[in-house]
């Protein structure tokens, strides 16, 4: 394993990758520990070498042409998050993708995690004890660097094993279709304006309790942003909701909130009680309310019965193919079919988001159900 944290090291990496038709890639980010999520490491393996790049210290954009060239194959495991991270932080896109998780799902593997697949197909034991490591901390220990390197070190060999099985079962073109679709993954910002309303166990909160929750949530966001730590490391959701429900007016009352850690009462008492006080002082007309969503339409027995028949056909096909039922065709697609009722293969292929491989795998079975009504 070679650790790259200088421009000269990046030049060495680019030289090692020049003319290499296949590389394996993974990323490590800071989202679990930090408020400001960002890519911290980029792991790259060829068939003979592995590099761990400090993405906080060097510009990795020089690798963009390698990843974007469809003539080169880029192997990832469960690529979706990594692809969005590369797009968000560096404007990089991947073409020529081979996703070992998708390959395993196409083969009906029961354990589709990297560790399980490496153990089964390569006889390699991967230790996942550092999954929650803070990858933004520097310096990183040699143990953490070796751990990160293991996420790509074995991917080329795993790709070979899975590809051989896909070809043997005639499912390689199924996987290829899914790979090409997955390449389109791109970063989309999430709007968190009303995130405080989505906390669990808050449906019963009213008026000033909701106002207090909004104030407390905003306070926690400010603290987490300033300290660059994950919000739960400031104060848990359960504590926020407990304080909003109790509306304590003193430090003693705050200490009685069940989910409030005693060690943090003294540290945060002034700020938390100020947040509650602001909520209590709001005029009645300024209190927040929870907007009700649209009412669900009444159940349609005929529609539900058709979905159930499609589900049964899907389940039989999944059993014959030794594939996970939800991967073969998730419920949303079954509902789309029941709503659109395509009667022939041409109409079936026109159903939005339905893959050609799904039509090949289960199309005849669902059309039989739909033609019977």
C-alpha positions as CSV (number, residue, x, y, z in Angstrom):
1,X,0.0,0.0,0.0
2,X,1.3,3.4,-1.0
3,X,0.0,6.5,0.8
4,X,-0.3,9.6,-1.4
5,X,-0.5,13.0,0.2
6,X,1.7,15.2,-2.0
7,X,1.5,16.5,-5.6
8,X,4.6,14.4,-6.4
9,X,2.8,11.4,-5.1
10,X,-0.1,12.1,-7.3
11,X,2.2,12.2,-10.3
12,X,3.6,8.8,-9.3
13,X,0.0,7.5,-9.1
14,X,-0.9,8.8,-12.5
15,X,2.1,7.2,-13.9
16,X,1.2,3.8,-12.3
17,X,-2.4,4.0,-13.8
18,X,-1.3,5.1,-17.3
19,X,-2.4,2.4,-19.7
20,X,-4.1,0.4,-17.0
21,X,-7.4,-1.0,-18.4
22,X,-8.9,-1.9,-15.0
23,X,-8.8,-0.2,-11.6
24,X,-10.7,-0.5,-8.4
25,X,-11.9,2.5,-6.5
26,X,-13.5,3.3,-3.1
27,X,-13.9,6.5,-1.0
28,X,-14.0,7.3,2.7
29,X,-16.0,10.4,3.9
30,X,-16.5,12.3,7.1
31,X,-20.3,12.4,7.4
32,X,-20.6,10.1,10.4
33,X,-18.4,12.3,12.6
34,X,-18.5,15.7,11.0
35,X,-21.1,18.3,10.2
36,X,-19.4,19.2,6.9
37,X,-19.3,15.9,5.0
38,X,-16.5,15.7,2.5
39,X,-14.4,13.1,0.8
40,X,-11.3,12.3,2.9
41,X,-9.7,9.4,1.2
42,X,-9.7,7.9,-2.3
43,X,-8.5,4.3,-2.5
44,X,-7.3,3.0,-5.9
45,X,-6.0,-0.5,-6.8
46,X,-4.7,-2.0,-9.9
47,X,-4.2,-5.7,-10.2
48,X,-0.8,-5.4,-8.6
49,X,-0.7,-2.2,-6.5
50,X,-2.9,-0.3,-4.0
51,X,-2.8,3.4,-3.3
52,X,-4.6,5.4,-0.6
53,X,-4.9,9.1,-1.5
54,X,-5.4,11.8,1.1
55,X,-8.2,13.7,-0.7
56,X,-7.9,16.5,1.9
57,X,-4.3,17.2,1.0
58,X,-4.1,16.8,-2.8
59,X,-6.3,17.5,-5.8
60,X,-7.6,14.2,-7.2
61,X,-9.2,15.8,-10.2
62,X,-6.2,14.7,-12.3
63,X,-7.7,11.1,-12.1
64,X,-10.9,12.3,-13.7
65,X,-10.0,11.3,-17.3
66,X,-9.1,7.8,-16.2
67,X,-12.4,7.3,-14.5
68,X,-14.5,9.0,-17.3
69,X,-13.0,6.9,-20.1
70,X,-15.5,4.1,-20.9
71,X,-12.6,2.1,-22.5
72,X,-11.3,1.7,-18.9
73,X,-13.1,-0.5,-16.4
74,X,-13.6,0.9,-12.9
75,X,-14.6,-1.6,-10.2
76,X,-16.5,-0.4,-7.1
77,X,-18.6,-2.2,-4.5
78,X,-22.0,-0.6,-3.9
79,X,-21.1,2.3,-6.1
80,X,-24.0,4.7,-5.6
81,X,-22.7,6.7,-2.7
82,X,-19.1,6.8,-4.0
83,X,-20.4,8.1,-7.4
84,X,-22.4,10.9,-5.8
85,X,-19.5,11.8,-3.6
86,X,-17.1,12.0,-6.6
87,X,-19.6,14.1,-8.4
88,X,-20.3,16.5,-5.5
89,X,-16.8,17.1,-4.3
90,X,-14.7,16.9,-7.5
91,X,-17.1,17.0,-10.5
92,X,-15.9,13.5,-11.5
93,X,-17.9,10.9,-13.3
94,X,-17.3,7.2,-13.8
95,X,-17.8,5.3,-17.0
96,X,-17.0,1.6,-17.6
97,X,-18.4,0.7,-14.2
98,X,-18.4,-2.8,-12.7
99,X,-20.3,-2.9,-9.4
100,X,-19.5,-6.0,-7.5
101,X,-22.6,-5.6,-5.3
102,X,-24.9,-5.5,-8.3
103,X,-23.1,-8.4,-9.8
104,X,-23.7,-10.4,-6.6
105,X,-27.4,-9.5,-6.6
106,X,-27.7,-10.6,-10.2
107,X,-26.3,-14.0,-9.1
108,X,-28.6,-14.3,-6.2
109,X,-25.9,-14.1,-3.5
110,X,-27.4,-14.2,0.0
111,X,-24.6,-12.1,1.5
112,X,-23.8,-9.1,-0.7
113,X,-21.5,-7.2,1.6
114,X,-17.9,-6.9,0.5
115,X,-16.6,-8.9,3.5
116,X,-19.0,-11.8,2.8
117,X,-18.2,-11.9,-0.9
118,X,-14.5,-11.7,-0.4
119,X,-14.7,-14.5,2.1
120,X,-16.8,-16.7,-0.1
121,X,-15.1,-16.2,-3.5
122,X,-11.5,-15.3,-2.5
123,X,-11.1,-16.9,0.9
124,X,-10.1,-13.5,2.2
125,X,-11.2,-12.3,5.7
126,X,-11.8,-8.6,5.8
127,X,-12.0,-6.9,9.2
128,X,-14.7,-4.2,9.3
129,X,-14.0,-2.9,12.8
130,X,-13.1,0.6,11.6
131,X,-16.3,1.3,9.6
132,X,-17.1,4.2,11.9
133,X,-13.6,5.7,11.9
134,X,-13.2,9.5,11.7
135,X,-11.5,9.7,8.3
136,X,-11.1,13.5,8.6
137,X,-8.6,13.3,11.5
138,X,-5.0,13.6,10.7
139,X,-2.6,11.9,11.0
140,X,-4.2,8.6,10.1
141,X,-2.6,5.5,11.7
142,X,-1.0,2.8,9.6
143,X,-3.7,0.4,10.8
144,X,-6.5,2.7,9.4
145,X,-4.7,3.2,6.1
146,X,-4.3,-0.6,5.7
147,X,-8.0,-1.0,6.6
148,X,-8.9,1.5,3.9
149,X,-6.7,-0.2,1.4
150,X,-8.5,-3.5,1.9
151,X,-11.7,-2.0,0.4
152,X,-10.1,-2.0,-3.1
153,X,-7.1,-4.4,-2.8
154,X,-9.3,-7.5,-3.5
155,X,-11.9,-5.9,-5.8
156,X,-10.2,-6.8,-9.1
157,X,-10.0,-10.5,-8.2
158,X,-13.6,-10.4,-6.9
159,X,-14.7,-8.8,-10.1
160,X,-13.1,-11.6,-12.1
161,X,-14.9,-14.3,-10.0
162,X,-18.3,-12.7,-10.3
163,X,-17.9,-11.9,-13.9
164,X,-17.1,-15.5,-14.7
165,X,-20.3,-16.6,-13.0
166,X,-22.4,-13.9,-14.7
167,X,-21.1,-15.1,-18.1
168,X,-21.7,-18.8,-17.1
169,X,-25.3,-18.0,-16.1
170,X,-26.0,-15.8,-19.2
171,X,-26.6,-12.8,-16.9
172,X,-23.7,-10.6,-17.9
173,X,-25.8,-8.4,-20.2
174,X,-28.3,-8.0,-17.3
175,X,-25.6,-6.7,-15.1
176,X,-24.1,-4.5,-17.8
177,X,-27.5,-2.8,-18.2
178,X,-27.7,-2.0,-14.5
179,X,-24.0,-0.8,-14.5
180,X,-24.7,1.7,-17.3
181,X,-27.8,3.0,-15.5
182,X,-25.9,3.3,-12.2
183,X,-23.2,5.4,-13.9
184,X,-25.8,8.2,-14.1
185,X,-25.8,8.7,-10.4
186,X,-25.1,12.3,-9.5
187,X,-25.2,14.4,-6.4
188,X,-28.5,16.1,-5.6
189,X,-28.6,18.5,-2.6
190,X,-31.1,17.6,0.1
191,X,-33.4,20.4,1.4
192,X,-33.3,20.2,5.2
193,X,-35.4,23.3,6.0
194,X,-38.0,21.3,8.0
195,X,-35.7,18.6,9.3
196,X,-36.8,19.2,12.9
197,X,-40.3,18.2,12.0
198,X,-39.1,14.8,10.8
199,X,-37.6,13.7,14.1
200,X,-39.1,10.6,15.6
201,X,-41.7,10.6,18.3
202,X,-42.8,14.2,17.7
203,X,-46.3,13.7,16.3
204,X,-47.9,14.5,19.7
205,X,-46.1,17.8,20.2
206,X,-48.2,20.9,19.9
207,X,-47.8,24.7,19.8
208,X,-45.1,25.8,22.2
209,X,-43.6,22.3,22.3
210,X,-43.1,22.4,18.5
211,X,-41.7,26.0,18.8
212,X,-39.2,24.7,21.4
213,X,-38.2,21.8,19.2
214,X,-37.6,24.2,16.3
215,X,-35.4,26.5,18.5
216,X,-33.5,23.6,20.0
217,X,-32.9,22.0,16.6
218,X,-31.6,25.3,15.2
219,X,-29.3,25.7,18.2
220,X,-27.8,22.3,17.7
221,X,-27.3,22.9,14.0
222,X,-25.3,26.1,14.8
223,X,-23.1,24.3,17.4
224,X,-22.5,21.3,15.2
225,X,-21.6,23.6,12.2
226,X,-19.3,25.7,14.3
227,X,-17.5,22.7,15.8
228,X,-17.7,20.6,12.6
229,X,-19.1,17.6,14.4
230,X,-22.1,15.4,13.6
231,X,-25.2,16.8,15.3
232,X,-25.8,13.7,17.4
233,X,-22.4,14.4,19.0
234,X,-23.7,17.6,20.3
235,X,-27.0,16.3,21.7
236,X,-29.2,13.4,20.7
237,X,-32.5,13.6,18.9
238,X,-34.1,11.9,22.0
239,X,-32.8,14.7,24.2
240,X,-34.1,17.4,21.9
241,X,-37.5,15.9,21.8
242,X,-37.6,15.3,25.6
243,X,-36.7,18.9,26.3
244,X,-39.3,20.2,23.9
245,X,-42.0,17.9,25.4
246,X,-41.1,18.9,29.0
247,X,-40.5,22.6,28.4
248,X,-38.2,22.9,31.5
249,X,-37.8,26.4,33.0
250,X,-34.8,25.7,35.2
251,X,-31.6,23.7,35.3
252,X,-33.2,21.3,37.8
253,X,-36.1,20.7,35.4
254,X,-33.6,20.2,32.5
255,X,-31.8,17.6,34.6
256,X,-35.1,15.7,35.0
257,X,-35.5,15.1,31.3
258,X,-35.0,11.4,30.8
259,X,-32.8,11.5,27.7
260,X,-30.7,14.4,28.8
261,X,-27.2,13.3,29.8
262,X,-26.3,14.6,33.3
263,X,-22.8,15.3,32.1
264,X,-24.2,17.9,29.6
265,X,-26.7,19.7,31.8
266,X,-24.3,22.2,33.2
267,X,-22.5,22.6,29.8
268,X,-25.6,23.4,27.8
269,X,-28.2,24.5,30.4
270,X,-28.1,28.2,29.6
271,X,-28.4,27.8,25.8
272,X,-31.1,25.1,26.1
273,X,-33.2,27.0,28.6
274,X,-32.9,30.1,26.4
275,X,-34.2,28.2,23.4
276,X,-37.2,27.0,25.5
277,X,-37.7,30.6,26.8
278,X,-37.9,32.0,23.3
279,X,-40.5,29.4,22.4
280,X,-42.5,30.3,25.5
281,X,-42.4,34.0,24.7
282,X,-43.7,33.7,21.1
283,X,-47.2,35.1,20.5
284,X,-49.9,32.5,19.9
285,X,-50.2,33.4,16.3
286,X,-46.5,32.7,15.6
287,X,-46.5,29.2,16.9
288,X,-45.7,26.5,14.3
289,X,-48.1,23.8,13.3
290,X,-47.6,20.5,11.6
291,X,-49.1,20.5,8.1
292,X,-51.1,17.4,7.4
293,X,-50.2,15.5,4.3
294,X,-52.7,14.7,1.6
295,X,-55.2,12.0,2.6
296,X,-54.5,8.6,1.2
297,X,-57.0,7.4,-1.3
298,X,-59.4,4.7,-0.1
299,X,-58.1,1.2,-0.8
300,X,-59.0,-0.3,-4.2
301,X,-59.6,-4.1,-3.6
302,X,-59.2,-4.9,-7.3
303,X,-56.0,-3.0,-7.7
304,X,-54.5,-4.6,-4.5
305,X,-55.6,-8.1,-5.7
306,X,-53.8,-7.5,-9.0
307,X,-50.7,-6.4,-7.2
308,X,-50.8,-9.5,-5.1
309,X,-51.1,-11.7,-8.2
310,X,-48.2,-9.9,-9.8
311,X,-46.2,-10.4,-6.6
312,X,-46.9,-14.1,-6.6
313,X,-45.7,-14.4,-10.2
314,X,-42.6,-12.3,-9.4
315,X,-41.9,-14.5,-6.3
316,X,-42.1,-17.7,-8.4
317,X,-39.7,-16.2,-11.0
318,X,-37.3,-15.1,-8.3
319,X,-37.3,-18.6,-6.8
320,X,-36.5,-20.2,-10.1
321,X,-33.7,-17.6,-10.8
322,X,-32.4,-17.8,-7.2
323,X,-32.6,-14.0,-7.0
324,X,-33.8,-11.7,-4.2
325,X,-37.5,-10.9,-4.9
326,X,-37.1,-7.2,-4.2
327,X,-34.1,-6.8,-6.4
328,X,-35.8,-8.7,-9.3
329,X,-38.8,-6.4,-9.2
330,X,-39.6,-4.1,-6.2
331,X,-43.2,-3.5,-5.1
332,X,-43.3,0.0,-6.7
333,X,-42.7,-1.5,-10.1
334,X,-45.5,-4.1,-9.4
335,X,-47.8,-1.3,-8.6
336,X,-46.8,0.6,-11.7
337,X,-47.6,-2.5,-13.8
338,X,-51.0,-2.9,-12.0
339,X,-51.8,0.7,-12.8
340,X,-50.7,0.7,-16.4
341,X,-51.7,-2.9,-17.3
342,X,-49.5,-3.4,-20.4
343,X,-50.9,-6.3,-22.4
344,X,-47.9,-7.2,-24.6
345,X,-44.1,-7.1,-24.7
346,X,-43.9,-3.8,-26.5
347,X,-46.2,-2.0,-23.9
348,X,-44.3,-3.7,-21.1
349,X,-40.9,-2.4,-22.4
350,X,-42.4,1.1,-22.4
351,X,-43.2,1.1,-18.7
352,X,-41.0,3.8,-17.2
353,X,-38.0,2.6,-15.2
354,X,-38.5,-1.0,-16.2
355,X,-35.2,-2.6,-17.3
356,X,-34.8,-4.7,-20.4
357,X,-33.2,-7.4,-18.2
358,X,-36.4,-7.5,-16.0
359,X,-38.6,-7.9,-19.0
360,X,-36.4,-10.8,-20.1
361,X,-36.3,-12.3,-16.6
362,X,-39.9,-12.0,-15.5
363,X,-41.8,-10.4,-18.4
364,X,-43.7,-13.5,-19.6
365,X,-44.9,-14.2,-16.0
366,X,-46.3,-10.8,-15.3
367,X,-47.8,-10.5,-18.8
368,X,-49.7,-13.7,-18.2
369,X,-51.2,-12.2,-15.0
370,X,-52.0,-8.9,-16.6
371,X,-53.7,-10.5,-19.6
372,X,-56.0,-12.5,-17.3
373,X,-56.8,-9.3,-15.4
